[in-house]
Structure formats: structure tokens, C-alpha cells
């Protein structure tokens, strides 16, 4: 890409929109001329990507109304192969040829797995690391009503809090990364003072087929697809497809990362597939409606972080491709779900663009250092590669907000810069840092500056969070971000003043850890930006019990704790649907 800011016009004859420009980052835009950033070394650092005790602990949930505090362990297979009530397992009806083919391909697969066991897995693909402790999966939980609450749930909280996560249906038989797990949504519904809970798998085509077959057969994008064994697994997968043993034409995705409520639909997303439409039932249960292509308008994948403009009601999204050009596409949807034409974004290499940002008039797209080089598999390596020729130390896995400042002709971008850039995907010996940063893009000069928001002596790893959603794309004062320490666990959240760096912390409790904090505004018309509540799932690693904590965002004091009937694993991103929107679901 060029060394200056790229601004291109986007036109759409079907429907108009004033946001007709996007900014794509380049060496100048994302940091070659940025101010220096200093870091401090932290003691007792953890250097693997996702390092927890190297034993998969699968606690059996205690029966209802029992007081036992003991933790029983059961076989992983017994726990996670319980079929979803919404889509029971179906036996395959195979002809003689298919049965013989299945036996032959299974034998080849067994031989491949035997060879793999002769070599230790890297921590980034070792299930004993990736899904240890409370990263381990749970069975589905049918709706449980009348949950106990300590404190008082604020009256303004009416609707359902939902959070997505990775929850493998089957025990991993080879390499597995946390991000490879099947999507499961965890839902807490608030209804006139009563609180209920349920968790269900999102019924992806992948999950439905694997349940019918009785074992994992779809390749795991991060945990398995590396080196020669990854190529062999791809060939095995497509051979099964050619023999009619599975259907790979309906998507490979797990729908485990993001959630957005748009055009009367809850959409579950991962960037390897189309979204999945999931309905929240009146009782608070979850039911997958199916793979969703916006009425035959979307024929490509969509990343897990689309942006919903709070003023226009439009949804903005990206799609990236790791094989063919264009490697990145931008598109948007009108409030009633009409899709714009795709806009190809010229990238030199297929690049992981997990997130982006919007302002009132711009879309800001980072050209990151994490790229895909499929040829690395032939050489025995991982196709996820850190391209050191691109801008160093500026991999923003997530961007929290962006806005325009016309007085200085700048676009301000707020994100967490993660180093090493590929540490989540590839094993390394460097300490992981996630530094909250302000990046200023000068529209006149095409140059940029970067500022560490929190002073180095007070800095903490901040990853996963949000600003007040009513200010997305507009200037915001506060961000609410997970304190990712000790990495990869989350001990609490921080409320950060983005201009001064002043940080107020809320810690979940001794040996209690959570995930992404969700900020829920008390009222869309509130005068104070921080007038609202933080909702977060929290797990007690002493008692092995989970809860939902509700914290007043202004006072940073705990308002209520909902005691949950089953364990909630650490997961990814969430959303809240208010009671009125629940009644108008499609």
C-alpha cells in the first residue's frame, strides 16, 4: 500500500449514505511516524498464548438444590457429546460404497493421528492448554427460571444479556485452539424482576453434521491447519465430501465470536462463514433459525465485528479472503437490511482484519501485520504469519471507537495495540502486552501519531470491551475494558478516561475471573455518558460456581449478583437486547 492515507469514494445507486469514504492504514497511517511508546516489564509474565494449568478439568455440574461444594470430574466425551435439544442427532444412511469409503478414510485419519502423537503440540494448538480450567466446555443448559439475586437488579434492565463463546461439542482428537470451538450462546433474561438463564449451541452446519457423524470431521482452522498434516487433513476433508459423507457447501464456520442485533435479528458470527440467525424465545431459551445471507444478498463471509451506527441504524461490515483477490471487501446494510455493493480494498497480501472502526463519515480499516501465507504449510509451518515488513508494534486486534476532529483535520482511533502481533496464534517467548492507544490520522498530510493513553507506570493489559454504544463513531470520554491479567484470564475491568488516562478499576473478587464487560446505558437520552451499568459473567475458581455481576458504571460499585445454575466458561463478545426489541424479532 502507499505511504499516504488512502481515501476512496464509495457509491451505491440503490440507496444513499453520507459515509462515502474509508481510510485504510499504511505505514504512515498506523505508526511509522508515531511517537515512541515505552513499556514496563511485568514480573511473573506468562509467555504462551493461552497458558493455564496443563490439565483439562471438566467439572460435573452439581444437581439442583444441593449444597455440595465438591468438584467431580468426568470424561470430556461424556460431558460434551450431549446433543442439542433443538437438533437431535440423525443417523447417516450410507450406501455400500460410502460405508467402505468411510472405513478407509477413518483408517487413514487414525494413522495420521498416531503419527501426530509422536510430536508434542505447541501450546497454541494443545487442547490441554487451550481449553483447560474454565476455558473447558459445558453441556447445554435448558432454561432455568427464578434465579437467586444478591442485591437488586436495576429496574431499567429489562431484556436479555447474551454472550458468545467457543465450546467444542466433541473432545479434540488432535490440535485445537480456543478459537476453534463450536459456538455457544449464554443468555440471562430479565423479565419484571424475574431472572432466567439458558445456554445453547448455535446450530451451525458444521455442528449438525459432526453430531450426525458422531465425531469431529471438519478441519480446525487454527489448531489443525498447519504444516504437512494440515494439508493432509484438508485433503481428507474434501475426500469425505466427494464421497458424500459430508457437505461442505453450506459453510465451515463455528459462529462463536460476535453477536449483533440488527433488523430484528440476533446474529451470531465468526469470520469464517455467514452469520447465523438465532431467536430468543419468550421463555428465554435460544433457537437457531439458520444460516443467514440477508435474503440472498450476501455470498461471502462476514467478520465478527460489524459496526451498528447508533444514529443512521446502518450496519457496516468487512469480509476477508485468504486465497483469492480481493483479499478484503467492505459493504453495508441499510436499516431495513438492504445490502450495498461490495467495495474491494486493495491489500498486497491476505490479511487478518478482525476488527475496524467507523466515524460519522469514514470507515477506518487497519492493514495489520498478521497475514496468511498458505505456502508456509508446504514448508511445514503455520499459514498465520507475522509480517515484520509492515508497521511494528501496532496490531490492534480490537478497535474500541473512532471519531472525527474537524478542527485539526484528524480522525482519532482508539484501540489496544498487541505485541507480539501473532502471539495468540503462534507460540513465542515474548511477554504479551496489550496497550490502550490513541492513533491520530491526519487527513491533510496522511501521517499519523500514536499515544499510549495510560502512563507506563500504571499500564495494564486491556483487551475486550466497549464504549457507550450510543456514541459509536462519535467522540467518547470513557471506555470499559477487560483487565487481561493474569493473561489470559480477566480479573476485572477498567473504566478509562480516554483523554487523561485516568483509570478506575473494578476487581471481580478473590480467585474470580470474567471476560468482556458490557456497558448498558440506563437511558438513551441520559446526559451523562457513563450513566449505565456494566454486565459481566464471572467465575469463582474456588467454588467452581458462576454468576452475573451488575456494576454501576458511575460509582463503580456492585449493584447485584445473579447466581447462575451452571458454569459459564470464559468466552468472547456479547450484546443486550431490550424487552421491546425481543417482541419484534423476525
NORHURA-V209671 format. One line per field, one symbol per residue. ss: DSSP state (H for helix, E for strand, C for the rest). phi: phi as a letter, one per 40 degrees, with the letter a starting at -180 (. if undefined). burial: 1 if it has 16 or more other C-alpha atoms within 10 Angstrom, else 0. A space follows every 10 residues. Layout:
# NORHURA-V209671
ss->???
phi->???
burial->???
This chain:
# NORHURA-V209671
ss->CCCCCEEEEC CCCCCCCCCC EEEECCCCCC CCCCCCCCCC CCCCCCCCCC CCCCCCCCEE CCCCCCCCCC CEECCHHHHH CCCCCCCCCC CCCCCHHHHH HHHHHHHHHH HHHHHHCCCC CCHHHCHHHH CCHHHCCCCC EEEECCCCEE ECCCCCCCEE EEEEEECCCC CCCCCCCHHH CCEEEEEEEE ECCEEEEEEE ECCCHHHHHH HHHCCCCCCC CCCCCEHHHH HHHHHHHHHH HHCCCCCCCC CCCCCCCEEE EECCEEEEEC CCCCEEEEEE CCCCCEEEEE EECCCCCCCC CCCCCCEECC CCCCEEEEEE CCCCCCCEEE EEECCCCCEC CCEEECCCCC ECCCCCEECC CEEEECCCCE EECCHHHHCC CECEEECCCC CCCCEEEEEE EEEEEHHHCE EEEEEEEEEC CCCCCCCCCC CCEEEEEEEE EECCCCCEEE EECCCHHHCC CEEEEECCHH HCCCCCCEEE EEECCCCCCC CEEEEEECCC CCEEEEECCC CEEECCCEEE ECCCCCCCCC CEEEEEEEEE CCCCEEEEEE EECCCCEEEE EEECCCCCCC CCCEEEEEHH HHCCCC
phi->.ccbccbbcb baccacaccb bbbbcbdccb hcbcccbbbb cbcfcbbccb bbdcacbbcc cccdgbbcbc bcbbcdcccb ccccccaccb ccbbccdccc cccccccccc ccccccccbc ccdcbcccbc bcfccccbcc bddbcgccbc gbcdcccbib cbbcacadcb ccbacabdcc cccbbbbbbb afgcbbaaba ccccdccccc cccgacbccc dbcbcagccc cccccccccc cccgcabccb gbcbfbbbba bafgbcbbbb cbaccbcbbc cdcgcbbcci cbbfggcbbb cbccbcbccc ccgcbbabab bcbbcccabb aabcdcgccc ccbcbcbcbc bcbcaaabbc bbbbbccccc bbbccccccg bcccbccccc dcfaccdbbc aaabbdcbfb bbbbabcbbc cbccbbcabc ccbbbcbbbb bccccgcabb bcccddcbcb cbagiabdcc bcgbcbcbbb bcccacdccb cibbbbcccb gdbbbbbchc fbbbaccbcb ccacbccccc cibbbacbbc cccgbbabcb bccccfbcca bccccacbcc abbbabbcdc cccbdc
burial->0001111001 1000000001 1111111111 1101000000 0000010111 1100011111 1100000000 0000010011 1111000010 0000000000 1100100010 0000000000 1111111111 1111111111 1011100010 0011001111 1111111111 1101111111 1111111111 1000111111 1111111111 1110111111 1111111111 1011011111 0000111100 1111111111 1111111111 1111111111 0001111111 1111000101 1111111110 0001111111 1100111111 1111101111 1111100011 1111111111 0111111111 1111011000 1111111001 1111111111 1111000001 1111111111 1111111100 1111111111 1110011111 1111000011 1111111111 1111111111 1111101111 1111111100 1010110100 0111111111 1100000011 1111111111 0001111111 1110010111 1111111111 1111111100 010010
